[in-house]
Amino acid sequence: MIHLLILGGTQEASALAKVVADANLRAVLSYAGRVARPARQPIPCRIGGFGGVEGLASYIQTNNITHVVDATHPFATQMSRNAVLACAQTKTPLIALTRPQWKATEADRWRHVPDLEAAAKALQGPAQNVFLAVGRMHLDCFATQPQHRYLLRLVDAPHTPLPLPNATPVIARGPFDRAADRALLQKHAIEIVVAKNAGGDGARAKIDAARDLGLPVLMIDRPDLPQRHQATIPQQVLDWLAHCGTDRGV
Ligand SMILES: NC(=O)c1ccc[n+]([C@@H]2O[C@H](COP(=O)([O-])OP(=O)(O)OC[C@H]3O[C@@H](n4cnc5c(N)ncnc54)[C@H](OP(=O)(O)O)[C@@H]3O)[C@@H](O)[C@H]2O)c1
């Protein structure tokens, strides 16, 4: 009998949880525990790290997990690498549910950078109003460029001082709206947007809004990840489950 582990923390994982619940499949959704109140889910959830590759392998075995879906954010590289290794170790089939990345149109003014450090370096120069949409965990990188006025969008209100001296946090949870993001960028007189190439619809409003306003975007390209089976919509995960056995014979 199938017992699915969904590595989540994304809207894609929540969409899959709904599809899996509707299909009456046994599944558990795993959160890292980064946000105070994770979205309510129609399947059981667990919260917190597993303890590296060994911890995840042990969780898979102890809980008789038959299949793993990595539906983490495309920039959650450590978790994704751990999943590849733990699934190989336990011979558990693995698929990634990944959003296609965004592609620039002719109207976009993107400058590609390979990672957060490169994004921070690209901000060297006179003070600007910057919309820094990279998540709370990665603000430290930008402490090297304290001259800017930063607009941040965070899921939870910060409980510790921000590493940026001139930052305005906006507390909000996606999916976001293009017109509202356009108004937000205008209200704060934003001159440049810094974004990860997350892909998907939930976070693309700021990219569309930047295009509407002719603003430049520092686009942080996706990190490299090991080869895995890939799905882009929940139905493809169900199709994979229907055709994918498990070497452990459970
Ligand atoms: N990175 C982003 O830009 C971003 C954006 C939006 C949402 N998220 C979500 O936020 C969470 C953390 O992202 P991250 O970039 O900090 O991850 P990460 O750097 O790849 O992972 C660091 C550690 O956090 C734990 N972890 C991560 N995701 C987990 C999950 N779904 N369930 C249980 N443990 C998890 C694992 O700890 P152990 O080694 O102890 O198992 C992992 O080794 C993920 O769920 C991700 O989908 C990330």
The ligand as a MOL file (V3000), in Angstrom:
LIG
                    3D

  0  0  0     0  0            999 V3000
M  V30 BEGIN CTAB
M  V30 COUNTS 48 52 0 0 0
M  V30 BEGIN ATOM
M  V30 1 N 14.6880 28.5220 -0.1740 0
M  V30 2 C 13.6620 29.2900 -0.5140 0
M  V30 3 O 13.8160 30.3050 -1.2140 0
M  V30 4 C 12.2620 28.9350 -0.0710 0
M  V30 5 C 11.1930 29.7430 -0.4770 0
M  V30 6 C 9.8920 29.4060 -0.0840 0
M  V30 7 C 9.6800 28.2870 0.6880 0
M  V30 8 N 10.7350 27.5170 1.0540 0 CHG=1
M  V30 9 C 10.4590 26.3370 1.8750 0
M  V30 10 O 11.0490 26.5530 3.1420 0
M  V30 11 C 11.5800 25.3250 3.6580 0
M  V30 12 C 13.0600 25.4860 3.9970 0
M  V30 13 O 13.7360 25.9130 2.8160 0
M  V30 14 P 15.3250 26.0650 2.8420 0
M  V30 15 O 15.7490 26.7130 1.5770 0
M  V30 16 O 15.7450 26.6280 4.1620 0 CHG=-1
M  V30 17 O 15.7290 24.5230 2.7910 0
M  V30 18 P 17.1730 23.8370 2.6770 0
M  V30 19 O 18.2300 24.8570 2.8890 0
M  V30 20 O 17.2160 23.0310 1.4430 0
M  V30 21 O 17.1150 22.8100 3.8880 0
M  V30 22 C 17.8350 22.9860 5.1060 0
M  V30 23 C 17.3350 21.9570 6.0660 0
M  V30 24 O 15.9960 22.2600 6.4790 0
M  V30 25 C 15.2620 21.0610 6.6460 0
M  V30 26 N 14.1440 21.0440 5.7010 0
M  V30 27 C 13.9960 21.7660 4.5590 0
M  V30 28 N 12.8160 21.5210 3.9980 0
M  V30 29 C 12.1900 20.6130 4.7760 0
M  V30 30 C 10.9240 19.9730 4.7230 0
M  V30 31 N 10.0450 20.2270 3.7520 0
M  V30 32 N 10.6350 19.0870 5.7290 0
M  V30 33 C 11.5150 18.8420 6.7300 0
M  V30 34 N 12.7130 19.4270 6.8470 0
M  V30 35 C 13.0390 20.3110 5.8740 0
M  V30 36 C 16.2410 19.9270 6.4090 0
M  V30 37 O 16.8290 19.6420 7.6730 0
M  V30 38 P 17.4200 18.2050 8.0450 0
M  V30 39 O 18.7360 18.1130 7.3280 0
M  V30 40 O 17.5470 18.2370 9.5240 0
M  V30 41 O 16.4400 17.1720 7.5670 0
M  V30 42 C 17.2460 20.5650 5.4800 0
M  V30 43 O 18.4950 19.9230 5.4720 0
M  V30 44 C 11.3190 24.2540 2.6090 0
M  V30 45 O 10.1640 23.5710 3.0120 0
M  V30 46 C 11.0710 25.0510 1.3370 0
M  V30 47 O 10.1920 24.3820 0.4480 0
M  V30 48 C 12.0170 27.8180 0.7170 0
M  V30 END ATOM
M  V30 BEGIN BOND
M  V30 1 1 1 2
M  V30 2 2 2 3
M  V30 3 1 2 4
M  V30 4 1 4 5
M  V30 5 2 4 48
M  V30 6 2 5 6
M  V30 7 1 6 7
M  V30 8 2 7 8
M  V30 9 1 8 9
M  V30 10 1 8 48
M  V30 11 1 9 10
M  V30 12 1 9 46
M  V30 13 1 10 11
M  V30 14 1 11 12
M  V30 15 1 11 44
M  V30 16 1 12 13
M  V30 17 1 13 14
M  V30 18 2 14 15
M  V30 19 1 14 16
M  V30 20 1 14 17
M  V30 21 1 17 18
M  V30 22 2 18 19
M  V30 23 1 18 20
M  V30 24 1 18 21
M  V30 25 1 21 22
M  V30 26 1 22 23
M  V30 27 1 23 24
M  V30 28 1 23 42
M  V30 29 1 24 25
M  V30 30 1 25 26
M  V30 31 1 25 36
M  V30 32 1 26 27
M  V30 33 1 26 35
M  V30 34 2 27 28
M  V30 35 1 28 29
M  V30 36 1 29 30
M  V30 37 2 29 35
M  V30 38 1 30 31
M  V30 39 2 30 32
M  V30 40 1 32 33
M  V30 41 2 33 34
M  V30 42 1 34 35
M  V30 43 1 36 37
M  V30 44 1 36 42
M  V30 45 1 37 38
M  V30 46 2 38 39
M  V30 47 1 38 40
M  V30 48 1 38 41
M  V30 49 1 42 43
M  V30 50 1 44 45
M  V30 51 1 44 46
M  V30 52 1 46 47
M  V30 END BOND
M  V30 END CTAB
M  END
